[in-house]
Amino acid sequence: MKLNGKEKAEAVVEKLLQTDACSANLGLQVIDLDARHAVVSLTVGETMVNGHGVCHGGMIFTLADTCCAFASNSENESALLSSAQIELLRPAHLGDELTATATAVNQGRRKGIYDVRVVNQNGELIAVFRGQTQRLGESLVHISAA
């Protein structure tokens, strides 16, 4: 049975999450997956708030980075982030529900560029992230061709 893009992405992310202690500790929730696309959310908890009383920018970066990873690995070609840039546009607060949506801008044979938008529960744009990925030339999961 051949998997479609969504099924393949789901199998890959399931495999990634088996050993991703960071995502497990943050309580990330996978909302949607497809080829070169991912939507992931988290609720800002007490351990994510900095000395200014707002969500630490590193937590927002981690959410965006993870969402980028799920999108860039979704075709079962192992990829790692090689560089990234984030613009934090407004603060997120304790209890906010943040949703990251990653979409491929370009995916070449080896290099990919993915944009991630992070919004809060009111649809307000919290951050924009651009990540460049590098494919490693190997699969993450064995998918039968039969």
Secondary structure as GFF3:
##gff-version 3
##sequence-region A 1 146
A	DSSP	alpha_helix	5	18	.	.	.	ID=ss1
A	DSSP	alpha_helix	21	26	.	.	.	ID=ss2
A	DSSP	beta_strand	29	34	.	.	.	ID=ss3
A	DSSP	beta_strand	37	43	.	.	.	ID=ss4
A	DSSP	three_ten_helix	46	48	.	.	.	ID=ss5
A	DSSP	alpha_helix	57	72	.	.	.	ID=ss6
A	DSSP	beta_strand	79	88	.	.	.	ID=ss7
A	DSSP	beta_strand	97	107	.	.	.	ID=ss8
A	DSSP	beta_strand	111	119	.	.	.	ID=ss9
A	DSSP	beta_strand	125	135	.	.	.	ID=ss10
###
